[in-house]
Amino acid sequence: MPDFFNLGMFVNSLLYSLLGIVVFWVAFFILDKITPQNLWREIVEHKNQPLATVIAAMCLGVAIIIAAAIH
C-alpha cells in the first residue's frame, strides 16, 4: 500500500465528516424549533427568499465552525 494512503486516517476523516453532518442537522433542527414559524414550510411553500438567504448564511456559518473543529 502506498505511503500517502493511510486507512486509519481515511476512516477517521469519514467518521468526523459524518459527525459534522449530524451536528449540522441537529443545529438546523434546534433553530427550526426555536423560531416562531416552521422554516421549511416558509421557504418551500411560501417561497420566502429572504428567510432562505438568512438560513443559508446560518448553514454556512455552522458548517465553517464544524469544519474548523474537525480540522
PDB file of N, CA, C and O in Angstrom:
ATOM      1  N   MET A   1       0.850  -1.180   0.000  1.00  0.00           N
ATOM      2  CA  MET A   1       0.000   0.000   0.000  1.00  0.00           C
ATOM      3  C   MET A   1       0.897   1.246   0.000  1.00  0.00           C
ATOM      4  O   MET A   1       1.886   1.285   0.732  1.00  0.00           O
ATOM      5  N   PRO A   2       0.570   2.260  -0.805  1.00  0.00           N
ATOM      6  CA  PRO A   2       1.406   3.460  -0.868  1.00  0.00           C
ATOM      7  C   PRO A   2       1.437   4.211   0.459  1.00  0.00           C
ATOM      8  O   PRO A   2       0.528   4.086   1.281  1.00  0.00           O
ATOM      9  N   ASP A   3       2.500   4.995   0.654  1.00  0.00           N
ATOM     10  CA  ASP A   3       2.647   5.757   1.892  1.00  0.00           C
ATOM     11  C   ASP A   3       1.632   6.887   2.028  1.00  0.00           C
ATOM     12  O   ASP A   3       1.282   7.267   3.145  1.00  0.00           O
ATOM     13  N   PHE A   4       1.164   7.418   0.929  1.00  0.00           N
ATOM     14  CA  PHE A   4       0.267   8.566   1.009  1.00  0.00           C
ATOM     15  C   PHE A   4      -1.156   8.170   1.388  1.00  0.00           C
ATOM     16  O   PHE A   4      -1.961   9.052   1.688  1.00  0.00           O
ATOM     17  N   PHE A   5      -1.496   6.898   1.388  1.00  0.00           N
ATOM     18  CA  PHE A   5      -2.830   6.446   1.773  1.00  0.00           C
ATOM     19  C   PHE A   5      -2.745   5.663   3.064  1.00  0.00           C
ATOM     20  O   PHE A   5      -2.090   4.623   3.133  1.00  0.00           O
ATOM     21  N   ASN A   6      -3.412   6.171   4.088  1.00  0.00           N
ATOM     22  CA  ASN A   6      -3.450   5.509   5.380  1.00  0.00           C
ATOM     23  C   ASN A   6      -4.912   5.197   5.678  1.00  0.00           C
ATOM     24  O   ASN A   6      -5.734   6.109   5.771  1.00  0.00           O
ATOM     25  N   LEU A   7      -5.237   3.936   5.826  1.00  0.00           N
ATOM     26  CA  LEU A   7      -6.624   3.528   6.036  1.00  0.00           C
ATOM     27  C   LEU A   7      -7.195   4.116   7.319  1.00  0.00           C
ATOM     28  O   LEU A   7      -8.363   4.502   7.354  1.00  0.00           O
ATOM     29  N   GLY A   8      -6.393   4.189   8.365  1.00  0.00           N
ATOM     30  CA  GLY A   8      -6.873   4.753   9.625  1.00  0.00           C
ATOM     31  C   GLY A   8      -7.244   6.214   9.491  1.00  0.00           C
ATOM     32  O   GLY A   8      -8.263   6.652  10.025  1.00  0.00           O
ATOM     33  N   MET A   9      -6.422   6.973   8.782  1.00  0.00           N
ATOM     34  CA  MET A   9      -6.733   8.386   8.576  1.00  0.00           C
ATOM     35  C   MET A   9      -7.980   8.554   7.718  1.00  0.00           C
ATOM     36  O   MET A   9      -8.773   9.471   7.935  1.00  0.00           O
ATOM     37  N   PHE A  10      -8.149   7.669   6.746  1.00  0.00           N
ATOM     38  CA  PHE A  10      -9.338   7.726   5.897  1.00  0.00           C
ATOM     39  C   PHE A  10     -10.603   7.451   6.708  1.00  0.00           C
ATOM     40  O   PHE A  10     -11.601   8.156   6.554  1.00  0.00           O
ATOM     41  N   VAL A  11     -10.570   6.443   7.561  1.00  0.00           N
ATOM     42  CA  VAL A  11     -11.726   6.104   8.402  1.00  0.00           C
ATOM     43  C   VAL A  11     -12.015   7.248   9.376  1.00  0.00           C
ATOM     44  O   VAL A  11     -13.175   7.596   9.593  1.00  0.00           O
ATOM     45  N   ASN A  12     -10.972   7.831   9.963  1.00  0.00           N
ATOM     46  CA  ASN A  12     -11.176   8.966  10.860  1.00  0.00           C
ATOM     47  C   ASN A  12     -11.815  10.140  10.140  1.00  0.00           C
ATOM     48  O   ASN A  12     -12.723  10.774  10.679  1.00  0.00           O
ATOM     49  N   SER A  13     -11.360  10.439   8.937  1.00  0.00           N
ATOM     50  CA  SER A  13     -11.951  11.531   8.164  1.00  0.00           C
ATOM     51  C   SER A  13     -13.413  11.259   7.850  1.00  0.00           C
ATOM     52  O   SER A  13     -14.250  12.158   7.922  1.00  0.00           O
ATOM     53  N   LEU A  14     -13.712  10.020   7.502  1.00  0.00           N
ATOM     54  CA  LEU A  14     -15.094   9.648   7.208  1.00  0.00           C
ATOM     55  C   LEU A  14     -15.977   9.783   8.447  1.00  0.00           C
ATOM     56  O   LEU A  14     -17.082  10.320   8.370  1.00  0.00           O
ATOM     57  N   LEU A  15     -15.492   9.298   9.583  1.00  0.00           N
ATOM     58  CA  LEU A  15     -16.284   9.401  10.816  1.00  0.00           C
ATOM     59  C   LEU A  15     -16.495  10.848  11.245  1.00  0.00           C
ATOM     60  O   LEU A  15     -17.596  11.217  11.656  1.00  0.00           O
ATOM     61  N   TYR A  16     -15.453  11.670  11.155  1.00  0.00           N
ATOM     62  CA  TYR A  16     -15.604  13.076  11.509  1.00  0.00           C
ATOM     63  C   TYR A  16     -16.535  13.800  10.544  1.00  0.00           C
ATOM     64  O   TYR A  16     -17.274  14.694  10.956  1.00  0.00           O
ATOM     65  N   SER A  17     -16.509  13.433   9.287  1.00  0.00           N
ATOM     66  CA  SER A  17     -17.423  14.045   8.324  1.00  0.00           C
ATOM     67  C   SER A  17     -18.868  13.697   8.662  1.00  0.00           C
ATOM     68  O   SER A  17     -19.741  14.564   8.649  1.00  0.00           O
ATOM     69  N   LEU A  18     -19.113  12.437   8.961  1.00  0.00           N
ATOM     70  CA  LEU A  18     -20.470  12.025   9.351  1.00  0.00           C
ATOM     71  C   LEU A  18     -20.907  12.710  10.643  1.00  0.00           C
ATOM     72  O   LEU A  18     -22.059  13.126  10.768  1.00  0.00           O
ATOM     73  N   LEU A  19     -19.994  12.827  11.600  1.00  0.00           N
ATOM     74  CA  LEU A  19     -20.302  13.524  12.841  1.00  0.00           C
ATOM     75  C   LEU A  19     -20.631  14.995  12.566  1.00  0.00           C
ATOM     76  O   LEU A  19     -21.554  15.548  13.162  1.00  0.00           O
ATOM     77  N   GLY A  20     -19.881  15.621  11.669  1.00  0.00           N
ATOM     78  CA  GLY A  20     -20.147  17.009  11.305  1.00  0.00           C
ATOM     79  C   GLY A  20     -21.510  17.186  10.668  1.00  0.00           C
ATOM     80  O   GLY A  20     -22.207  18.159  10.953  1.00  0.00           O
ATOM     81  N   ILE A  21     -21.898  16.253   9.804  1.00  0.00           N
ATOM     82  CA  ILE A  21     -23.217  16.321   9.174  1.00  0.00           C
ATOM     83  C   ILE A  21     -24.321  16.164  10.210  1.00  0.00           C
ATOM     84  O   ILE A  21     -25.328  16.870  10.154  1.00  0.00           O
ATOM     85  N   VAL A  22     -24.145  15.250  11.150  1.00  0.00           N
ATOM     86  CA  VAL A  22     -25.145  15.051  12.205  1.00  0.00           C
ATOM     87  C   VAL A  22     -25.267  16.308  13.062  1.00  0.00           C
ATOM     88  O   VAL A  22     -26.379  16.737  13.370  1.00  0.00           O
ATOM     89  N   VAL A  23     -24.149  16.897  13.448  1.00  0.00           N
ATOM     90  CA  VAL A  23     -24.179  18.120  14.256  1.00  0.00           C
ATOM     91  C   VAL A  23     -24.845  19.248  13.480  1.00  0.00           C
ATOM     92  O   VAL A  23     -25.602  20.031  14.053  1.00  0.00           O
ATOM     93  N   PHE A  24     -24.571  19.338  12.185  1.00  0.00           N
ATOM     94  CA  PHE A  24     -25.188  20.355  11.348  1.00  0.00           C
ATOM     95  C   PHE A  24     -26.706  20.214  11.331  1.00  0.00           C
ATOM     96  O   PHE A  24     -27.420  21.203  11.497  1.00  0.00           O
ATOM     97  N   TRP A  25     -27.207  18.994  11.133  1.00  0.00           N
ATOM     98  CA  TRP A  25     -28.654  18.793  11.087  1.00  0.00           C
ATOM     99  C   TRP A  25     -29.304  19.016  12.452  1.00  0.00           C
ATOM    100  O   TRP A  25     -30.430  19.508  12.529  1.00  0.00           O
ATOM    101  N   VAL A  26     -28.610  18.663  13.515  1.00  0.00           N
ATOM    102  CA  VAL A  26     -29.139  18.937  14.859  1.00  0.00           C
ATOM    103  C   VAL A  26     -29.240  20.441  15.082  1.00  0.00           C
ATOM    104  O   VAL A  26     -30.226  20.917  15.645  1.00  0.00           O
ATOM    105  N   ALA A  27     -28.229  21.197  14.646  1.00  0.00           N
ATOM    106  CA  ALA A  27     -28.267  22.657  14.784  1.00  0.00           C
ATOM    107  C   ALA A  27     -29.420  23.244  13.977  1.00  0.00           C
ATOM    108  O   ALA A  27     -30.104  24.152  14.452  1.00  0.00           O
ATOM    109  N   PHE A  28     -29.645  22.742  12.767  1.00  0.00           N
ATOM    110  CA  PHE A  28     -30.773  23.230  11.974  1.00  0.00           C
ATOM    111  C   PHE A  28     -32.098  22.879  12.633  1.00  0.00           C
ATOM    112  O   PHE A  28     -33.015  23.701  12.651  1.00  0.00           O
ATOM    113  N   PHE A  29     -32.214  21.673  13.174  1.00  0.00           N
ATOM    114  CA  PHE A  29     -33.444  21.254  13.844  1.00  0.00           C
ATOM    115  C   PHE A  29     -33.729  22.137  15.061  1.00  0.00           C
ATOM    116  O   PHE A  29     -34.872  22.538  15.285  1.00  0.00           O
ATOM    117  N   ILE A  30     -32.697  22.438  15.840  1.00  0.00           N
ATOM    118  CA  ILE A  30     -32.875  23.299  17.010  1.00  0.00           C
ATOM    119  C   ILE A  30     -33.301  24.702  16.578  1.00  0.00           C
ATOM    120  O   ILE A  30     -34.202  25.288  17.180  1.00  0.00           O
ATOM    121  N   LEU A  31     -32.667  25.236  15.551  1.00  0.00           N
ATOM    122  CA  LEU A  31     -33.050  26.552  15.051  1.00  0.00           C
ATOM    123  C   LEU A  31     -34.486  26.547  14.542  1.00  0.00           C
ATOM    124  O   LEU A  31     -35.220  27.514  14.741  1.00  0.00           O
ATOM    125  N   ASP A  32     -34.884  25.472  13.893  1.00  0.00           N
ATOM    126  CA  ASP A  32     -36.254  25.359  13.390  1.00  0.00           C
ATOM    127  C   ASP A  32     -37.253  25.337  14.539  1.00  0.00           C
ATOM    128  O   ASP A  32     -38.342  25.899  14.424  1.00  0.00           O
ATOM    129  N   LYS A  33     -36.897  24.699  15.637  1.00  0.00           N
ATOM    130  CA  LYS A  33     -37.815  24.601  16.768  1.00  0.00           C
ATOM    131  C   LYS A  33     -37.914  25.898  17.576  1.00  0.00           C
ATOM    132  O   LYS A  33     -38.957  26.171  18.169  1.00  0.00           O
ATOM    133  N   ILE A  34     -36.846  26.698  17.608  1.00  0.00           N
ATOM    134  CA  ILE A  34     -36.910  27.918  18.429  1.00  0.00           C
ATOM    135  C   ILE A  34     -37.472  29.116  17.672  1.00  0.00           C
ATOM    136  O   ILE A  34     -37.745  30.152  18.278  1.00  0.00           O
ATOM    137  N   THR A  35     -37.648  28.993  16.360  1.00  0.00           N
ATOM    138  CA  THR A  35     -38.261  30.082  15.604  1.00  0.00           C
ATOM    139  C   THR A  35     -39.779  29.952  15.653  1.00  0.00           C
ATOM    140  O   THR A  35     -40.301  28.845  15.785  1.00  0.00           O
ATOM    141  N   PRO A  36     -40.492  31.075  15.546  1.00  0.00           N
ATOM    142  CA  PRO A  36     -41.955  31.009  15.675  1.00  0.00           C
ATOM    143  C   PRO A  36     -42.656  30.274  14.523  1.00  0.00           C
ATOM    144  O   PRO A  36     -43.676  29.622  14.745  1.00  0.00           O
ATOM    145  N   GLN A  37     -42.127  30.372  13.305  1.00  0.00           N
ATOM    146  CA  GLN A  37     -42.742  29.674  12.176  1.00  0.00           C
ATOM    147  C   GLN A  37     -41.932  28.438  11.822  1.00  0.00           C
ATOM    148  O   GLN A  37     -40.788  28.277  12.246  1.00  0.00           O
ATOM    149  N   ASN A  38     -42.553  27.572  11.034  1.00  0.00           N
ATOM    150  CA  ASN A  38     -41.863  26.403  10.514  1.00  0.00           C
ATOM    151  C   ASN A  38     -41.005  26.874   9.347  1.00  0.00           C
ATOM    152  O   ASN A  38     -41.533  27.288   8.315  1.00  0.00           O
ATOM    153  N   LEU A  39     -39.683  26.813   9.505  1.00  0.00           N
ATOM    154  CA  LEU A  39     -38.780  27.347   8.489  1.00  0.00           C
ATOM    155  C   LEU A  39     -38.933  26.633   7.152  1.00  0.00           C
ATOM    156  O   LEU A  39     -38.970  27.274   6.102  1.00  0.00           O
ATOM    157  N   TRP A  40     -39.019  25.329   7.190  1.00  0.00           N
ATOM    158  CA  TRP A  40     -39.098  24.574   5.949  1.00  0.00           C
ATOM    159  C   TRP A  40     -40.353  24.946   5.163  1.00  0.00           C
ATOM    160  O   TRP A  40     -40.292  25.115   3.945  1.00  0.00           O
ATOM    161  N   ARG A  41     -41.492  25.075   5.852  1.00  0.00           N
ATOM    162  CA  ARG A  41     -42.748  25.437   5.188  1.00  0.00           C
ATOM    163  C   ARG A  41     -42.663  26.849   4.620  1.00  0.00           C
ATOM    164  O   ARG A  41     -43.134  27.106   3.513  1.00  0.00           O
ATOM    165  N   GLU A  42     -42.063  27.763   5.379  1.00  0.00           N
ATOM    166  CA  GLU A  42     -41.930  29.133   4.909  1.00  0.00           C
ATOM    167  C   GLU A  42     -41.071  29.212   3.650  1.00  0.00           C
ATOM    168  O   GLU A  42     -41.386  29.958   2.722  1.00  0.00           O
ATOM    169  N   ILE A  43     -40.001  28.451   3.622  1.00  0.00           N
ATOM    170  CA  ILE A  43     -39.086  28.515   2.480  1.00  0.00           C
ATOM    171  C   ILE A  43     -39.660  27.787   1.269  1.00  0.00           C
ATOM    172  O   ILE A  43     -39.615  28.310   0.156  1.00  0.00           O
ATOM    173  N   VAL A  44     -40.195  26.594   1.472  1.00  0.00           N
ATOM    174  CA  VAL A  44     -40.629  25.772   0.344  1.00  0.00           C
ATOM    175  C   VAL A  44     -42.018  26.158  -0.149  1.00  0.00           C
ATOM    176  O   VAL A  44     -42.206  26.351  -1.350  1.00  0.00           O
ATOM    177  N   GLU A  45     -42.988  26.275   0.740  1.00  0.00           N
ATOM    178  CA  GLU A  45     -44.358  26.531   0.302  1.00  0.00           C
ATOM    179  C   GLU A  45     -44.614  28.006   0.012  1.00  0.00           C
ATOM    180  O   GLU A  45     -45.263  28.344  -0.978  1.00  0.00           O
ATOM    181  N   HIS A  46     -44.104  28.886   0.879  1.00  0.00           N
ATOM    182  CA  HIS A  46     -44.379  30.319   0.723  1.00  0.00           C
ATOM    183  C   HIS A  46     -43.305  31.054  -0.068  1.00  0.00           C
ATOM    184  O   HIS A  46     -43.426  32.255  -0.309  1.00  0.00           O
ATOM    185  N   LYS A  47     -42.240  30.334  -0.480  1.00  0.00           N
ATOM    186  CA  LYS A  47     -41.155  30.898  -1.300  1.00  0.00           C
ATOM    187  C   LYS A  47     -40.568  32.174  -0.674  1.00  0.00           C
ATOM    188  O   LYS A  47     -40.403  33.188  -1.352  1.00  0.00           O
ATOM    189  N   ASN A  48     -40.259  32.108   0.608  1.00  0.00           N
ATOM    190  CA  ASN A  48     -39.714  33.252   1.337  1.00  0.00           C
ATOM    191  C   ASN A  48     -38.207  33.333   1.083  1.00  0.00           C
ATOM    192  O   ASN A  48     -37.418  32.712   1.796  1.00  0.00           O
ATOM    193  N   GLN A  49     -37.813  34.101   0.063  1.00  0.00           N
ATOM    194  CA  GLN A  49     -36.408  34.185  -0.347  1.00  0.00           C
ATOM    195  C   GLN A  49     -35.522  34.837   0.715  1.00  0.00           C
ATOM    196  O   GLN A  49     -34.420  34.340   0.948  1.00  0.00           O
ATOM    197  N   PRO A  50     -35.943  35.924   1.371  1.00  0.00           N
ATOM    198  CA  PRO A  50     -35.061  36.495   2.408  1.00  0.00           C
ATOM    199  C   PRO A  50     -34.794  35.521   3.555  1.00  0.00           C
ATOM    200  O   PRO A  50     -33.675  35.460   4.063  1.00  0.00           O
ATOM    201  N   LEU A  51     -35.791  34.773   3.958  1.00  0.00           N
ATOM    202  CA  LEU A  51     -35.589  33.782   5.009  1.00  0.00           C
ATOM    203  C   LEU A  51     -34.644  32.684   4.533  1.00  0.00           C
ATOM    204  O   LEU A  51     -33.802  32.217   5.300  1.00  0.00           O
ATOM    205  N   ALA A  52     -34.774  32.272   3.293  1.00  0.00           N
ATOM    206  CA  ALA A  52     -33.878  31.253   2.743  1.00  0.00           C
ATOM    207  C   ALA A  52     -32.433  31.751   2.724  1.00  0.00           C
ATOM    208  O   ALA A  52     -31.508  30.977   2.968  1.00  0.00           O
ATOM    209  N   THR A  53     -32.238  33.034   2.437  1.00  0.00           N
ATOM    210  CA  THR A  53     -30.895  33.600   2.434  1.00  0.00           C
ATOM    211  C   THR A  53     -30.302  33.621   3.837  1.00  0.00           C
ATOM    212  O   THR A  53     -29.125  33.308   4.018  1.00  0.00           O
ATOM    213  N   VAL A  54     -31.103  33.987   4.825  1.00  0.00           N
ATOM    214  CA  VAL A  54     -30.635  34.008   6.216  1.00  0.00           C
ATOM    215  C   VAL A  54     -30.295  32.596   6.688  1.00  0.00           C
ATOM    216  O   VAL A  54     -29.274  32.395   7.347  1.00  0.00           O
ATOM    217  N   ILE A  55     -31.124  31.634   6.364  1.00  0.00           N
ATOM    218  CA  ILE A  55     -30.872  30.246   6.767  1.00  0.00           C
ATOM    219  C   ILE A  55     -29.630  29.708   6.049  1.00  0.00           C
ATOM    220  O   ILE A  55     -28.852  28.957   6.638  1.00  0.00           O
ATOM    221  N   ALA A  56     -29.442  30.087   4.788  1.00  0.00           N
ATOM    222  CA  ALA A  56     -28.241  29.652   4.070  1.00  0.00           C
ATOM    223  C   ALA A  56     -26.987  30.215   4.725  1.00  0.00           C
ATOM    224  O   ALA A  56     -25.979  29.517   4.839  1.00  0.00           O
ATOM    225  N   ALA A  57     -27.041  31.472   5.156  1.00  0.00           N
ATOM    226  CA  ALA A  57     -25.894  32.066   5.851  1.00  0.00           C
ATOM    227  C   ALA A  57     -25.636  31.352   7.173  1.00  0.00           C
ATOM    228  O   ALA A  57     -24.485  31.121   7.543  1.00  0.00           O
ATOM    229  N   MET A  58     -26.702  31.005   7.882  1.00  0.00           N
ATOM    230  CA  MET A  58     -26.553  30.270   9.138  1.00  0.00           C
ATOM    231  C   MET A  58     -25.945  28.896   8.876  1.00  0.00           C
ATOM    232  O   MET A  58     -25.085  28.441   9.631  1.00  0.00           O
ATOM    233  N   CYS A  59     -26.388  28.238   7.815  1.00  0.00           N
ATOM    234  CA  CYS A  59     -25.852  26.921   7.473  1.00  0.00           C
ATOM    235  C   CYS A  59     -24.373  27.000   7.152  1.00  0.00           C
ATOM    236  O   CYS A  59     -23.598  26.149   7.588  1.00  0.00           O
ATOM    237  N   LEU A  60     -23.969  28.012   6.393  1.00  0.00           N
ATOM    238  CA  LEU A  60     -22.549  28.183   6.084  1.00  0.00           C
ATOM    239  C   LEU A  60     -21.739  28.448   7.349  1.00  0.00           C
ATOM    240  O   LEU A  60     -20.641  27.916   7.511  1.00  0.00           O
ATOM    241  N   GLY A  61     -22.280  29.268   8.240  1.00  0.00           N
ATOM    242  CA  GLY A  61     -21.578  29.555   9.491  1.00  0.00           C
ATOM    243  C   GLY A  61     -21.382  28.309  10.337  1.00  0.00           C
ATOM    244  O   GLY A  61     -20.288  28.064  10.846  1.00  0.00           O
ATOM    245  N   VAL A  62     -22.433  27.525  10.488  1.00  0.00           N
ATOM    246  CA  VAL A  62     -22.330  26.288  11.271  1.00  0.00           C
ATOM    247  C   VAL A  62     -21.366  25.313  10.598  1.00  0.00           C
ATOM    248  O   VAL A  62     -20.584  24.646  11.274  1.00  0.00           O
ATOM    249  N   ALA A  63     -21.420  25.229   9.273  1.00  0.00           N
ATOM    250  CA  ALA A  63     -20.527  24.324   8.554  1.00  0.00           C
ATOM    251  C   ALA A  63     -19.066  24.737   8.716  1.00  0.00           C
ATOM    252  O   ALA A  63     -18.194  23.879   8.854  1.00  0.00           O
ATOM    253  N   ILE A  64     -18.790  26.035   8.702  1.00  0.00           N
ATOM    254  CA  ILE A  64     -17.417  26.516   8.890  1.00  0.00           C
ATOM    255  C   ILE A  64     -16.931  26.206  10.300  1.00  0.00           C
ATOM    256  O   ILE A  64     -15.784  25.798  10.481  1.00  0.00           O
ATOM    257  N   ILE A  65     -17.778  26.394  11.287  1.00  0.00           N
ATOM    258  CA  ILE A  65     -17.410  26.093  12.668  1.00  0.00           C
ATOM    259  C   ILE A  65     -17.123  24.607  12.839  1.00  0.00           C
ATOM    260  O   ILE A  65     -16.139  24.233  13.477  1.00  0.00           O
ATOM    261  N   ILE A  66     -17.983  23.754  12.267  1.00  0.00           N
ATOM    262  CA  ILE A  66     -17.778  22.309  12.385  1.00  0.00           C
ATOM    263  C   ILE A  66     -16.499  21.887  11.657  1.00  0.00           C
ATOM    264  O   ILE A  66     -15.740  21.058  12.159  1.00  0.00           O
ATOM    265  N   ALA A  67     -16.264  22.459  10.476  1.00  0.00           N
ATOM    266  CA  ALA A  67     -15.052  22.117   9.726  1.00  0.00           C
ATOM    267  C   ALA A  67     -13.808  22.529  10.495  1.00  0.00           C
ATOM    268  O   ALA A  67     -12.818  21.799  10.503  1.00  0.00           O
ATOM    269  N   ALA A  68     -13.843  23.683  11.139  1.00  0.00           N
ATOM    270  CA  ALA A  68     -12.697  24.133  11.924  1.00  0.00           C
ATOM    271  C   ALA A  68     -12.492  23.239  13.143  1.00  0.00           C
ATOM    272  O   ALA A  68     -11.354  22.954  13.517  1.00  0.00           O
ATOM    273  N   ALA A  69     -13.573  22.801  13.759  1.00  0.00           N
ATOM    274  CA  ALA A  69     -13.455  21.912  14.919  1.00  0.00           C
ATOM    275  C   ALA A  69     -12.897  20.557  14.514  1.00  0.00           C
ATOM    276  O   ALA A  69     -12.114  19.964  15.256  1.00  0.00           O
ATOM    277  N   ILE A  70     -13.285  20.066  13.365  1.00  0.00           N
ATOM    278  CA  ILE A  70     -12.816  18.760  12.903  1.00  0.00           C
ATOM    279  C   ILE A  70     -11.354  18.845  12.455  1.00  0.00           C
ATOM    280  O   ILE A  70     -10.571  17.922  12.679  1.00  0.00           O
ATOM    281  N   HIS A  71     -11.005  19.948  11.829  1.00  0.00           N
ATOM    282  CA  HIS A  71      -9.643  20.094  11.294  1.00  0.00           C
ATOM    283  C   HIS A  71      -8.657  20.139  12.428  1.00  0.00           C
ATOM    284  O   HIS A  71      -7.454  20.258  12.195  1.00  0.00           O
TER     285      HIS A  71
END
